[in-house]
Amino acid sequence: MDVHEKMATIDRVMGAAPVIAVVVLEDATRAPGLARALVAGGIPVVEITLRTPAALDAVRAVAAEVPEAIVGVGTVRSGRDLDAALDAGAAFAVSPGSPSRLLDAADAHPLPLLPGGVTPTEAMALAERGYARQKFFPAAAMGGPPVLKSFASVLPDVAFCPTGGIGPGTATDWLRLPNVRCVGGSWVAPADAIAAGDWARVTALAREASALPR
């Protein structure tokens, strides 16, 4: 699978719902229940970040027990992370940036990668390598929707998933942009709801997020 085929897969992932659930899990046993709750609310894509020791076990649990979910691994920084994500059953990987060594590893790897770019130079360099779908992180801190609005006219072939500092009150500002396919958000999977196993609350939040216009 070449980079263009992998980008087609990423494009389908980005198009599955207005919001990709960005999740930090301390307890892998919570992962299947969380994924089912998100899917029930219309959010099938779950990005489990490599920020805790439980992350890869959580990915394995979702991949094995919740086939209706599309589970990916976030905070990927190396080829080793790509290998671990694929071994855990991830369908895609996400990186906050785009260092050359990671891109070199991704070019030869079967797992589709959504790399990060926040400047015109980074976005153009990624597009030259075939990465026409990119993460924009940290979205709010890097200037908010006006930045990507400016990108749209000069980089019409590049589409983004902005992540970082986005909530239900601001998501629509991003989603109305022509070069935004979806947003990444942690608000649909609050830490206290996960800890309590309050899946009804997660489903309600997911349902609201899945109805956001784009």
Secondary structure as UniProt FT lines:
FT   HELIX           3..14
FT   STRAND          19..23
FT   HELIX           28..30
FT   HELIX           31..40
FT   TURN            41..42
FT   STRAND          45..49
FT   TURN            50..51
FT   TURN            53..54
FT   HELIX           55..65
FT   TURN            67..68
FT   STRAND          70..74
FT   HELIX           79..88
FT   STRAND          92..94
FT   HELIX           100..107
FT   STRAND          113..114
FT   HELIX           120..128
FT   TURN            129..130
FT   STRAND          133..136
FT   TURN            137..143
FT   HELIX           145..154
FT   TURN            156..157
FT   STRAND          159..163
FT   TURN            168..170
FT   HELIX           171..175
FT   TURN            178..179
FT   STRAND          183..185
FT   TURN            187..188
FT   HELIX           191..196
FT   HELIX           199..210
//
